[in-house]
Amino acid sequence: MDRAQRRLAGFRQVLEHARERIGLDVGFVLWDGSTVPASLAPDAFAIRFADEGVVAALLRSPRLETLAHLWVARRIDQVNGTLFDLAHVRRAKRTRDFLKTLDKGLMLRGLAPFLFVSRGGPWPLDEQPTDRENRGDPGENQKNIAYHYDVSNKFYELWLDKEMVYTCAHCTDWNNDIDQMQQDKLEMICRKLRLKPGERMLDIGCGWGAVSIYAATHYGVTSYAVTLSEQQVAYGQEKVKRLGLQDRVRIELKDYSLIEGEGLFDKVASIGIQEHIGVENYPKYYETVKRLLKNDGLFLHHAITWPGKQKHPNFRRRRREGKLFNKYIFPGGDLDYIGNTVSMLERHGFEVHDVEAWREHYQRTCRHWHDRLLQNYDAAVAEIGEPKTRMWLAYLAGSSIMFERNVFGLHQTLASKRRKGPSGLPPTRADLYR
């Protein structure tokens, strides 16, 4: 038996030992095709190691980022299942209790030889930019937005709904498909804003224009929509022209904070932009909305949130998953928590009328997106390459799982400028659910 075979045999012993001690309900497929357990059924869910460099890499750098590198390169992968199956693998013991039961000598003998093995390759994520804070500079904002949204319109078409809505959908029934969910979300936005024919609406961070187009078509408003994504602007403008809505919907490449004027809009919709603007820029964000909104207007703020903590949160102290998302998916991104959102609105002269949690809705939205991307995997790989496709699958699956586990939340907050007298809103929410 040569050294490579001895390393393989030792690692197999490590997996057998760990699997037995933790009570892990998952198998393993090694780089020579052997399995742990040896009796693993061909259709059983398992984790596959493509080469021994995977073990060497994880030993030298046992971090989530290393695992992400290996996964997007397909050097570690799941067999007969998805990332959701991996996330829900059952284990009989907690990690702390499990570690106490391990045979340290066996683990050392089985793993130490891999310290002298090359980590191998490829490492496609090494080409990605490092995470950068959002200082609010319009040029920097546009670069961050372009990194995420200018991947390819064709790529997004593979897994978004027919209207290309890339924010949390709304379930009126938990079994609805993504097209119905997004239609119901667009309708709910319009109802919450109490849109009326002839009103002027500002759509901040408009994406591919779905909110503005729906509002103009179904509620007769005139909408001015802005985004920093060149591909979104091109797509949205073409769609507006195709639908003959040029007199009611205008989509431009512009930073929201550079819109001039005061009291120009009856309604302002900000659907999923706060995640991109950075914590230090929150005051400018609320001040800009207040400046542009009419005195009797309404503002709908829709954003992903962190759960609040007992102590005042340190916004810069991110979870490991959050750091990965910022580095490889959302450069410059930050999340608020709903208590601070409400406080910031009030401190900037708004009255908060309604707050609604859509966490479970976003969990289902991300699951739909993941499943649709997986169904169109080959087309996605042809469009943007396999490493990016797998990175996006991991991002969508991870997001769905974190919404399910209440790591992330989603809140819609309706507000108006604070003033004396009636707000003009109905006495109940009945009009929203008619």
Legacy VTK file of the C-alpha trace (Angstrom):
# vtk DataFile Version 3.0
C-alpha trace
ASCII
DATASET POLYDATA
POINTS 434 float
0.000 0.000 0.000
1.546 3.323 -1.093
1.228 6.657 0.765
-1.826 7.822 -1.193
-3.622 4.573 -0.419
-2.694 4.831 3.257
-4.046 8.392 3.393
-7.275 7.234 1.773
-7.646 4.318 4.207
-6.945 6.611 7.179
-9.502 9.186 6.064
-12.074 6.451 5.538
-11.519 5.372 9.155
-11.940 8.974 10.330
-15.285 9.290 8.525
-16.527 5.922 9.785
-15.579 6.838 13.347
-17.079 10.356 13.224
-20.258 9.143 11.516
-20.794 6.495 14.183
-20.093 8.836 17.107
-22.271 11.721 15.916
-25.068 9.542 14.582
-24.899 11.294 11.223
-27.617 10.464 8.708
-25.487 10.981 5.602
-22.966 8.952 3.610
-19.709 9.850 1.882
-18.240 9.105 -1.538
-14.439 9.303 -1.716
-12.189 10.192 -4.649
-11.529 6.545 -5.527
-15.263 5.798 -5.715
-15.435 3.968 -2.373
-18.151 4.880 0.112
-18.693 5.341 3.836
-20.427 3.251 4.907
-19.337 0.555 2.465
-22.982 -0.525 2.197
-24.178 2.948 1.102
-27.125 2.570 -1.280
-26.614 3.980 -4.804
-29.548 6.389 -4.372
-28.639 7.516 -0.832
-27.851 11.138 -0.036
-24.113 11.588 0.335
-21.263 14.097 0.317
-18.658 13.557 -2.399
-14.942 14.418 -2.111
-13.426 14.844 -5.593
-9.747 14.646 -4.546
-7.572 14.420 -1.468
-6.641 18.091 -1.816
-10.118 18.851 -0.448
-9.166 17.325 2.908
-5.806 19.124 2.874
-7.486 22.479 2.175
-10.053 22.088 4.953
-7.398 21.034 7.466
-5.210 24.054 6.714
-8.068 26.518 6.604
-11.183 25.101 8.335
-13.408 28.036 7.413
-16.755 28.509 5.691
-14.971 30.427 2.920
-12.760 27.407 2.162
-15.855 25.244 1.903
-17.430 27.773 -0.471
-14.343 27.666 -2.722
-14.425 23.878 -2.832
-18.155 23.750 -3.479
-18.260 26.191 -6.390
-15.336 24.298 -7.968
-17.362 21.082 -7.523
-14.520 19.493 -5.576
-16.951 18.855 -2.742
-20.550 18.221 -3.647
-23.762 16.559 -2.566
-25.008 13.420 -4.342
-28.689 12.501 -4.751
-29.933 15.696 -3.158
-29.627 19.457 -2.821
-28.139 21.907 -0.347
-31.486 21.855 1.448
-31.037 18.137 2.123
-27.559 18.851 3.440
-28.862 21.600 5.742
-31.443 19.261 7.212
-29.135 16.296 7.813
-30.031 14.776 11.157
-27.440 14.180 13.831
-27.919 12.520 17.179
-25.491 14.689 19.161
-24.567 18.342 19.424
-21.129 19.296 18.097
-19.765 20.033 21.583
-20.872 16.648 22.922
-19.722 14.873 19.767
-16.177 16.258 19.946
-15.762 14.890 23.486
-16.444 11.346 22.294
-13.916 11.274 19.444
-10.848 9.090 19.563
-8.214 11.824 19.326
-5.447 9.403 18.409
-7.408 7.896 15.539
-8.335 11.353 14.256
-4.710 12.532 14.400
-3.358 9.448 12.630
-6.018 9.694 9.938
-5.779 13.420 9.214
-2.176 14.448 9.904
-0.773 12.961 6.636
-2.953 15.369 4.636
-1.032 18.335 6.042
1.749 17.436 3.603
-0.597 17.156 0.588
-1.183 20.005 -1.870
-4.590 21.677 -1.577
-4.956 21.273 -5.337
-7.286 23.379 -7.438
-8.986 25.165 -9.067
-9.847 28.076 -6.760
-12.196 30.172 -8.930
-13.335 32.495 -6.137
-9.803 33.866 -5.777
-10.684 36.065 -8.754
-13.549 37.746 -6.881
-13.094 41.220 -5.348
-12.745 41.647 -1.614
-15.699 42.999 0.336
-15.806 46.764 0.597
-17.808 49.059 2.838
-20.375 51.358 1.269
-19.323 54.968 1.826
-22.234 56.360 -0.191
-20.217 57.592 -3.156
-22.477 57.380 -6.267
-19.669 55.929 -8.388
-18.898 53.281 -5.803
-22.616 52.508 -5.452
-22.887 51.939 -9.187
-19.911 49.549 -9.191
-21.431 47.526 -6.346
-24.829 47.357 -8.039
-23.299 46.452 -11.404
-21.375 43.571 -9.809
-24.604 41.969 -8.613
-27.260 42.996 -11.134
-25.331 43.282 -14.393
-24.414 39.592 -14.382
-26.732 38.970 -17.340
-30.417 39.669 -17.959
-30.679 36.261 -19.612
-29.342 34.649 -16.452
-31.995 36.303 -14.292
-34.702 35.357 -16.803
-33.886 31.692 -16.165
-35.167 31.744 -12.598
-37.121 34.923 -11.819
-40.860 35.190 -12.494
-42.246 36.371 -15.823
-42.207 40.035 -14.685
-38.576 39.861 -13.482
-39.222 40.811 -9.855
-36.141 40.258 -7.710
-37.438 41.009 -4.220
-39.511 39.081 -1.684
-42.794 37.812 -3.113
-46.079 37.649 -1.201
-48.016 34.460 -0.494
-51.786 34.655 -0.317
-51.564 30.847 -0.270
-48.415 29.014 0.829
-48.659 26.740 -2.226
-48.701 29.492 -4.873
-46.062 29.458 -7.600
-43.570 32.291 -8.026
-45.518 34.036 -10.806
-48.648 34.271 -8.658
-46.665 35.279 -5.582
-44.971 38.163 -7.376
-48.239 39.368 -8.911
-49.747 39.393 -5.427
-46.705 41.315 -4.129
-47.015 43.977 -6.820
-50.702 44.347 -6.030
-50.033 44.591 -2.291
-47.447 47.341 -2.827
-49.984 49.375 -4.784
-52.689 48.809 -2.186
-50.451 49.788 0.726
-49.501 52.991 -1.064
-53.218 53.608 -1.766
-52.324 54.575 -5.334
-54.807 56.695 -7.289
-55.000 57.616 -10.987
-52.931 60.666 -11.843
-50.573 60.435 -8.872
-46.806 60.674 -9.276
-44.792 57.796 -7.815
-41.049 57.488 -7.241
-39.668 53.946 -7.549
-36.235 53.835 -5.848
-34.048 50.922 -6.907
-36.596 49.864 -9.499
-34.878 46.741 -10.804
-36.284 45.768 -14.182
-39.247 48.106 -13.700
-41.965 45.695 -12.554
-43.422 47.862 -9.763
-43.642 51.000 -11.920
-45.092 49.154 -14.905
-47.697 47.387 -12.767
-48.659 50.602 -10.962
-49.016 52.540 -14.216
-50.982 49.765 -15.927
-53.360 48.871 -13.085
-53.579 52.099 -11.056
-53.056 54.845 -13.616
-50.119 56.543 -11.920
-47.123 58.222 -13.527
-43.883 56.694 -12.247
-40.293 57.847 -12.226
-38.007 54.858 -11.611
-34.262 54.849 -10.927
-31.611 52.135 -10.709
-27.828 51.958 -10.955
-27.811 48.856 -13.155
-27.267 49.560 -16.847
-28.698 46.199 -17.888
-31.838 46.774 -15.814
-32.338 50.188 -17.405
-31.981 48.782 -20.921
-34.405 45.945 -20.169
-36.934 48.181 -18.418
-36.904 50.898 -21.067
-37.435 48.336 -23.826
-40.359 46.818 -21.925
-41.942 50.237 -21.308
-41.694 51.032 -25.018
-43.081 47.626 -26.003
-46.098 48.133 -23.719
-46.674 51.701 -24.934
-46.177 53.232 -21.474
-43.617 55.915 -22.362
-45.975 58.675 -21.202
-46.455 57.069 -17.760
-43.203 55.278 -16.863
-39.696 56.736 -17.071
-36.741 54.559 -16.075
-33.310 56.153 -15.687
-29.795 55.257 -14.608
-29.455 57.511 -11.560
-28.464 57.467 -7.913
-31.615 58.158 -5.874
-29.778 60.677 -3.705
-29.049 62.871 -6.752
-32.720 63.410 -7.659
-33.342 67.152 -7.383
-36.406 69.000 -6.142
-38.795 68.971 -3.179
-42.279 67.557 -2.696
-42.397 66.069 -6.190
-44.053 62.719 -5.506
-47.353 61.612 -4.015
-45.960 58.162 -3.232
-42.482 56.665 -2.834
-41.758 52.948 -3.131
-38.379 51.698 -1.912
-38.445 47.943 -2.463
-35.197 46.245 -1.518
-32.735 49.123 -1.827
-31.751 49.727 1.802
-29.625 46.566 1.769
-27.318 48.313 -0.721
-26.892 51.808 0.698
-24.749 51.174 3.795
-25.433 51.941 7.464
-23.620 55.282 7.423
-25.875 56.437 4.580
-29.211 55.750 6.303
-29.669 59.419 7.350
-29.155 60.605 3.759
-31.591 57.955 2.558
-34.426 59.033 4.866
-33.683 62.732 4.338
-33.858 62.260 0.559
-37.194 60.454 0.709
-38.617 63.105 3.018
-37.423 65.881 0.705
-38.968 64.303 -2.389
-42.276 63.209 -0.811
-45.282 65.542 -0.716
-46.547 66.570 2.701
-49.589 64.288 2.432
-47.723 61.481 0.624
-46.977 57.879 1.626
-43.667 56.032 1.745
-43.380 52.218 1.576
-40.042 50.870 2.793
-39.331 47.171 2.104
-36.047 45.639 3.331
-34.283 42.537 4.637
-33.483 42.824 8.348
-31.482 41.217 11.133
-33.349 40.209 14.301
-32.857 42.724 17.105
-30.529 41.880 19.994
-30.755 42.556 23.719
-27.820 44.935 23.408
-27.603 47.627 20.759
-26.281 45.822 17.670
-22.884 46.342 16.139
-23.836 46.643 12.460
-20.256 46.005 11.380
-20.004 42.701 13.228
-21.344 40.332 10.619
-21.991 36.614 10.809
-19.691 34.414 8.729
-22.490 33.815 6.223
-23.029 37.562 5.913
-19.342 38.168 5.188
-19.447 35.581 2.400
-22.583 37.131 0.900
-20.956 40.585 0.939
-17.724 39.389 -0.620
-19.109 37.185 -3.379
-22.717 38.333 -3.938
-23.547 41.751 -2.429
-20.450 43.983 -2.148
-21.079 46.976 0.076
-24.281 45.551 1.544
-25.630 46.074 5.072
-28.793 45.041 6.923
-30.805 47.037 9.445
-33.023 45.679 12.211
-36.675 46.682 12.312
-36.419 48.550 15.611
-33.776 50.836 14.150
-35.784 51.255 10.927
-38.777 52.539 12.877
-36.568 54.724 15.067
-34.770 56.230 12.055
-38.067 56.992 10.337
-39.365 58.785 13.413
-36.104 60.679 13.956
-36.286 61.920 10.357
-39.797 63.294 10.626
-41.977 60.356 9.587
-45.011 58.810 11.239
-45.024 55.009 11.044
-48.461 53.576 10.254
-47.885 49.913 9.591
-45.154 47.275 9.894
-45.616 43.808 8.407
-43.226 40.831 8.592
-42.739 38.729 5.473
-39.934 36.433 6.667
-41.737 33.219 5.751
-42.709 34.678 2.399
-39.060 35.319 1.570
-38.080 31.800 2.616
-40.475 30.453 -0.004
-39.436 33.038 -2.582
-35.773 32.046 -2.325
-36.682 28.364 -2.473
-38.617 28.935 -5.701
-35.672 30.860 -7.155
-33.199 28.123 -6.197
-35.333 25.356 -7.643
-35.902 27.225 -10.904
-32.183 27.927 -11.279
-31.401 24.271 -10.597
-33.921 23.235 -13.255
-32.147 25.531 -15.733
-28.651 24.644 -14.568
-27.147 23.848 -17.964
-28.482 27.057 -19.510
-27.130 29.077 -16.566
-23.691 27.487 -16.886
-23.682 28.324 -20.595
-24.557 31.949 -19.755
-22.273 32.751 -16.776
-20.093 29.668 -16.178
-20.310 26.853 -13.630
-18.520 28.473 -10.645
-20.852 31.499 -10.698
-23.916 29.308 -11.211
-22.999 27.158 -8.225
-22.233 30.271 -6.167
-25.727 31.587 -6.920
-27.318 28.240 -6.075
-25.533 28.299 -2.717
-26.583 31.924 -2.149
-30.272 31.267 -2.899
-30.374 28.054 -0.873
-28.491 29.648 2.021
-30.824 32.644 2.007
-33.911 30.444 2.083
-32.486 28.413 4.961
-31.551 31.528 6.943
-35.016 33.015 6.484
-36.473 29.712 7.643
-34.242 29.717 10.720
-34.999 33.380 11.512
-31.444 34.548 10.886
-32.889 37.032 8.371
-36.226 38.826 8.390
-38.140 40.935 5.890
-40.316 43.888 6.842
-42.536 46.284 4.958
-43.003 49.611 6.722
-45.562 52.227 5.674
-44.952 55.817 6.751
-45.933 59.403 6.008
-44.486 62.769 6.896
-45.367 63.599 10.472
-48.044 66.298 10.591
-51.009 67.390 12.687
-54.511 66.132 11.982
-55.794 63.114 10.040
-53.297 60.983 8.116
-55.809 60.254 5.368
-55.472 56.493 5.796
-58.499 54.178 6.272
-59.348 53.175 9.857
-58.555 49.482 9.189
-56.493 47.315 6.839
-59.633 45.921 5.197
-58.832 47.646 1.889
-55.565 45.715 1.661
-57.261 42.319 1.783
-60.443 42.981 -0.170
LINES 1 435
434 0 1 2 3 4 5 6 7 8 9 10 11 12 13 14 15 16 17 18 19 20 21 22 23 24 25 26 27 28 29 30 31 32 33 34 35 36 37 38 39 40 41 42 43 44 45 46 47 48 49 50 51 52 53 54 55 56 57 58 59 60 61 62 63 64 65 66 67 68 69 70 71 72 73 74 75 76 77 78 79 80 81 82 83 84 85 86 87 88 89 90 91 92 93 94 95 96 97 98 99 100 101 102 103 104 105 106 107 108 109 110 111 112 113 114 115 116 117 118 119 120 121 122 123 124 125 126 127 128 129 130 131 132 133 134 135 136 137 138 139 140 141 142 143 144 145 146 147 148 149 150 151 152 153 154 155 156 157 158 159 160 161 162 163 164 165 166 167 168 169 170 171 172 173 174 175 176 177 178 179 180 181 182 183 184 185 186 187 188 189 190 191 192 193 194 195 196 197 198 199 200 201 202 203 204 205 206 207 208 209 210 211 212 213 214 215 216 217 218 219 220 221 222 223 224 225 226 227 228 229 230 231 232 233 234 235 236 237 238 239 240 241 242 243 244 245 246 247 248 249 250 251 252 253 254 255 256 257 258 259 260 261 262 263 264 265 266 267 268 269 270 271 272 273 274 275 276 277 278 279 280 281 282 283 284 285 286 287 288 289 290 291 292 293 294 295 296 297 298 299 300 301 302 303 304 305 306 307 308 309 310 311 312 313 314 315 316 317 318 319 320 321 322 323 324 325 326 327 328 329 330 331 332 333 334 335 336 337 338 339 340 341 342 343 344 345 346 347 348 349 350 351 352 353 354 355 356 357 358 359 360 361 362 363 364 365 366 367 368 369 370 371 372 373 374 375 376 377 378 379 380 381 382 383 384 385 386 387 388 389 390 391 392 393 394 395 396 397 398 399 400 401 402 403 404 405 406 407 408 409 410 411 412 413 414 415 416 417 418 419 420 421 422 423 424 425 426 427 428 429 430 431 432 433
